[in-house]
Amino acid sequence: QVQLVESGGGLVQPGGSLRLSCAASGSMFSIYSMAWYRQAPGKQRELVAIIISGGTPPTYADSVKGRFTISRDNAQNTMYLQMNSLKPEDTAVYYCNSIVRVTSDLRYLEVWGQGTLITVSS
């Protein structure tokens, strides 16, 4: 069983900053990728940023480039999303996502967190 637990959401004013955390736990042999997705009301879930093991530079959605930074602490199996210069259009439920190899049989497994709401409003 692999779990992702997110924290750090809330209400912030436009122009403000927040940092999200996502901690992975369970029987993992390795982590292939960790990513943040978001889903705004009435819209489809979209990829915000992704970091893949092996040194590939992170990839960002055009809408967050230059404002958001994804990072990962490999020792703690934890991922972060630093969000600066937040805009009302960043309001959404943010989901942590990871593709891992499970210890039992080394198969790949996609896991989702429960989601955390970020509201950008004055």
Backbone bond lengths (Angstrom), bond angles and torsions (degrees), N, CA, C in turn:
res aa  C-N    CA-C-N  psi(-1)  N-CA   C-N-CA  omega(-1)  CA-C   N-CA-C  phi
1 Q - - - 1.459 - - 1.523 109.11 -
2 V 1.330 115.75 126.93 1.454 122.02 178.45 1.520 108.00 -117.94
3 Q 1.308 115.55 135.01 1.466 120.16 -179.59 1.522 111.23 -128.61
4 L 1.326 115.29 149.19 1.460 122.74 173.60 1.524 107.34 -120.92
5 V 1.317 116.08 127.74 1.461 120.96 -179.94 1.518 108.51 -121.08
6 E 1.330 114.93 121.44 1.467 121.39 -178.40 1.522 110.37 -98.54
7 S 1.321 114.95 154.99 1.460 120.76 173.15 1.523 108.58 -154.73
8 G 1.338 114.96 158.90 1.450 119.71 173.10 1.514 116.50 112.27
9 G 1.312 118.77 0.13 1.455 120.26 -179.64 1.516 111.91 -75.17
10 G 1.348 115.53 176.16 1.448 119.83 177.42 1.511 112.76 152.84
11 L 1.310 114.81 -162.70 1.463 122.60 -179.34 1.522 109.31 -101.27
12 V 1.330 115.41 133.17 1.460 120.44 179.51 1.524 108.58 -142.37
13 Q 1.315 115.77 149.23 1.461 120.43 178.23 1.523 111.02 -79.20
14 P 1.310 117.25 153.14 1.470 119.63 175.21 1.525 110.87 -53.95
15 G 1.319 114.73 136.87 1.454 120.60 -176.63 1.506 113.93 89.94
16 G 1.313 117.06 -9.40 1.448 121.52 -178.12 1.523 113.19 -82.91
17 S 1.333 114.91 -176.38 1.463 121.83 -177.19 1.527 110.64 -131.13
18 L 1.319 114.25 152.29 1.463 121.96 173.27 1.511 107.73 -146.77
19 R 1.317 115.88 156.18 1.459 120.41 173.18 1.523 108.96 -127.51
20 L 1.316 114.55 126.09 1.458 120.97 175.53 1.520 109.73 -97.81
21 S 1.334 115.08 147.70 1.457 121.22 175.07 1.514 109.13 -124.32
22 C 1.319 115.76 150.32 1.460 121.77 176.61 1.530 107.39 -141.02
23 A 1.312 115.95 116.09 1.466 121.13 -178.92 1.521 109.42 -106.31
24 A 1.318 115.66 127.17 1.461 121.86 177.57 1.518 109.74 -98.74
25 S 1.325 115.54 138.16 1.460 119.88 178.52 1.517 109.48 -145.27
26 G 1.334 115.38 159.32 1.453 120.07 178.87 1.510 111.93 122.80
27 S 1.301 114.54 -167.13 1.468 121.17 -174.32 1.529 110.77 -86.53
28 M 1.317 114.68 80.63 1.458 120.69 -178.94 1.518 111.07 -110.58
29 F 1.319 116.65 129.94 1.454 120.39 172.86 1.522 109.76 -78.49
30 S 1.323 115.31 -40.87 1.463 120.50 178.57 1.521 108.89 -161.45
31 I 1.328 114.85 163.74 1.468 121.69 175.88 1.516 108.43 -112.69
32 Y 1.319 117.10 123.12 1.464 121.24 178.65 1.520 111.25 -83.42
33 S 1.320 117.35 -44.10 1.458 120.00 -177.95 1.518 110.14 -151.97
34 M 1.327 114.45 155.37 1.449 121.10 171.35 1.521 107.11 -135.81
35 A 1.320 115.78 141.93 1.464 119.14 -173.09 1.517 110.57 -149.32
36 W 1.313 114.78 160.58 1.464 122.94 171.34 1.520 108.38 -116.07
37 Y 1.312 115.12 132.09 1.451 123.31 172.26 1.525 107.82 -118.56
38 R 1.305 116.15 163.13 1.461 119.61 173.94 1.529 109.97 -143.64
39 Q 1.315 114.11 154.28 1.451 120.46 178.23 1.522 108.68 -137.97
40 A 1.317 114.75 113.89 1.457 121.01 177.02 1.523 109.18 -86.76
41 P 1.322 117.37 157.86 1.470 120.35 179.95 1.524 111.62 -54.85
42 G 1.329 115.59 127.83 1.448 120.38 177.26 1.513 115.25 77.39
43 K 1.326 117.49 6.30 1.457 120.70 -178.18 1.517 110.63 -122.96
44 Q 1.329 114.30 163.74 1.461 119.52 178.09 1.530 110.63 -77.45
45 R 1.302 115.47 155.37 1.456 120.49 175.41 1.526 108.64 -66.21
46 E 1.338 116.34 137.18 1.451 120.48 -179.15 1.523 110.82 -131.19
47 L 1.321 114.41 152.15 1.456 120.56 177.24 1.524 109.41 -75.08
48 V 1.327 115.70 130.82 1.464 121.24 177.19 1.531 110.45 -97.71
49 A 1.330 115.97 -49.79 1.460 120.75 -178.83 1.516 108.91 -161.31
50 I 1.326 115.41 150.46 1.460 120.39 -179.55 1.515 109.66 -143.11
51 I 1.326 114.71 141.71 1.449 121.36 176.68 1.527 107.69 -127.79
52 I 1.330 115.62 127.25 1.457 121.77 -175.63 1.515 109.13 -111.55
53 S 1.305 116.65 136.48 1.459 121.54 -179.89 1.522 110.69 -61.21
54 G 1.320 115.89 144.50 1.452 119.89 177.40 1.501 114.59 114.20
55 G 1.322 117.22 0.00 1.456 119.62 174.26 1.506 115.77 99.27
56 T 1.329 118.30 -2.86 1.466 119.93 176.97 1.521 109.63 -63.36
57 P 1.342 118.58 133.56 1.468 119.97 178.16 1.519 111.47 -58.93
58 P 1.323 117.63 145.78 1.463 120.23 178.15 1.528 111.69 -60.33
59 T 1.313 114.57 154.97 1.456 121.83 176.62 1.521 109.05 -114.93
60 Y 1.334 116.24 138.79 1.458 121.84 -177.54 1.522 110.77 -125.28
61 A 1.329 115.03 149.92 1.457 119.72 168.56 1.528 108.29 -65.78
62 D 1.318 116.07 146.23 1.465 120.04 -179.07 1.531 111.35 -57.07
63 S 1.309 117.16 -33.50 1.462 121.43 -175.38 1.527 113.31 -69.07
64 V 1.331 117.68 -16.29 1.472 119.82 -177.32 1.527 112.76 -118.18
65 K 1.315 117.39 -4.15 1.465 120.05 -179.46 1.525 111.00 -57.26
66 G 1.347 114.45 133.89 1.451 119.40 179.37 1.510 113.51 86.30
67 R 1.338 117.41 -12.21 1.468 120.81 -179.60 1.532 112.34 -115.45
68 F 1.328 116.27 -34.85 1.462 121.56 -177.88 1.522 109.71 -108.66
69 T 1.330 115.08 146.70 1.462 120.73 176.44 1.516 109.37 -133.62
70 I 1.326 115.86 124.20 1.465 121.15 176.55 1.520 108.40 -97.50
71 S 1.320 115.82 141.53 1.456 119.89 178.17 1.524 109.11 -149.21
72 R 1.321 115.00 167.17 1.463 118.88 -175.48 1.518 109.72 -144.57
73 D 1.309 115.15 138.34 1.460 122.81 172.88 1.519 106.45 -105.04
74 N 1.324 116.46 100.23 1.470 120.06 -174.79 1.531 112.40 -63.41
75 A 1.313 116.51 -35.90 1.461 119.78 -177.92 1.522 111.67 -65.23
76 Q 1.335 115.67 -31.72 1.463 120.74 -177.93 1.520 112.78 -101.23
77 N 1.349 117.01 0.56 1.473 120.65 -175.45 1.526 111.09 50.12
78 T 1.304 115.63 43.34 1.457 121.60 -177.00 1.520 109.90 -125.14
79 M 1.318 114.75 140.68 1.457 122.09 179.16 1.518 108.82 -118.99
80 Y 1.320 115.78 148.99 1.456 121.04 -179.71 1.536 110.13 -128.09
81 L 1.315 114.19 154.84 1.462 120.29 170.41 1.520 107.27 -133.08
82 Q 1.310 115.92 107.91 1.456 121.45 175.77 1.523 108.01 -88.16
83 M 1.316 115.81 120.12 1.461 121.25 -176.46 1.517 109.49 -115.95
84 N 1.306 116.18 117.43 1.456 122.64 179.28 1.524 110.38 -116.62
85 S 1.315 115.48 163.76 1.475 121.42 178.38 1.524 111.54 49.46
86 L 1.298 115.89 47.80 1.462 120.63 -175.12 1.520 111.22 -65.33
87 K 1.330 114.08 145.02 1.456 122.88 -178.76 1.528 109.94 -119.87
88 P 1.325 117.59 156.43 1.474 118.68 177.31 1.525 112.59 -55.35
89 E 1.310 117.72 -32.02 1.469 120.26 -179.98 1.521 113.11 -72.41
90 D 1.338 117.65 -5.93 1.459 120.76 173.15 1.522 111.57 -83.28
91 T 1.314 117.54 -6.19 1.461 121.38 178.68 1.519 110.20 -60.74
92 A 1.325 116.01 124.90 1.466 121.05 -176.64 1.524 109.00 -178.23
93 V 1.309 114.77 169.99 1.458 120.43 166.10 1.526 106.83 -88.77
94 Y 1.312 115.83 126.37 1.458 121.92 -178.10 1.530 108.90 -102.00
95 Y 1.333 115.08 130.74 1.452 121.50 -177.65 1.531 110.53 -116.71
96 C 1.299 114.26 137.60 1.461 121.46 172.17 1.531 107.92 -87.62
97 N 1.308 116.76 140.78 1.463 122.16 -179.52 1.525 108.91 -137.52
98 S 1.313 115.93 143.35 1.458 118.83 176.79 1.521 110.06 -147.77
99 I 1.309 115.38 145.99 1.461 122.26 170.30 1.520 106.63 -111.11
100 V 1.322 115.63 119.05 1.462 121.12 -175.05 1.515 109.23 -124.92
101 R 1.323 114.04 162.48 1.463 120.49 169.09 1.520 106.30 -105.06
102 V 1.331 116.02 123.50 1.453 119.90 -176.94 1.515 109.92 -79.94
103 T 1.307 115.03 151.20 1.458 121.04 -174.87 1.527 112.65 -67.25
104 S 1.323 116.39 -37.53 1.465 121.04 -170.68 1.526 113.21 -59.90
105 D 1.351 116.49 -46.16 1.472 117.96 -175.95 1.525 112.66 -138.97
106 L 1.323 116.90 9.95 1.466 124.20 176.95 1.526 113.78 63.73
107 R 1.324 117.69 15.77 1.466 118.42 176.12 1.516 109.53 -75.29
108 Y 1.346 114.87 157.29 1.454 120.15 177.68 1.524 110.04 -83.73
109 L 1.306 115.49 140.18 1.452 121.95 -178.24 1.531 108.69 -135.76
110 E 1.333 116.66 131.19 1.460 120.70 175.20 1.521 108.61 -96.31
111 V 1.314 115.56 130.43 1.452 121.62 -175.74 1.529 109.47 -125.69
112 W 1.332 115.67 143.64 1.462 121.97 178.32 1.528 110.50 -120.91
113 G 1.313 115.88 145.73 1.445 120.89 170.49 1.516 110.10 -81.54
114 Q 1.335 115.26 178.06 1.452 120.59 -175.10 1.513 112.73 -82.11
115 G 1.308 117.53 -15.31 1.463 121.61 -180.00 1.515 111.90 94.90
116 T 1.319 115.27 145.49 1.466 120.81 176.67 1.527 108.03 -137.86
117 L 1.323 115.55 134.98 1.459 120.79 -174.41 1.525 110.65 -85.89
118 I 1.319 114.75 131.99 1.455 121.56 171.66 1.520 107.98 -119.20
119 T 1.317 115.29 125.24 1.456 121.61 178.67 1.516 108.42 -118.32
120 V 1.320 115.82 122.45 1.462 120.93 178.80 1.526 106.96 -108.50
121 S 1.314 115.13 108.70 1.460 119.67 -174.79 1.522 110.22 -159.66
122 S 1.326 114.70 149.20 1.450 119.26 176.04 1.533 110.62 -94.49
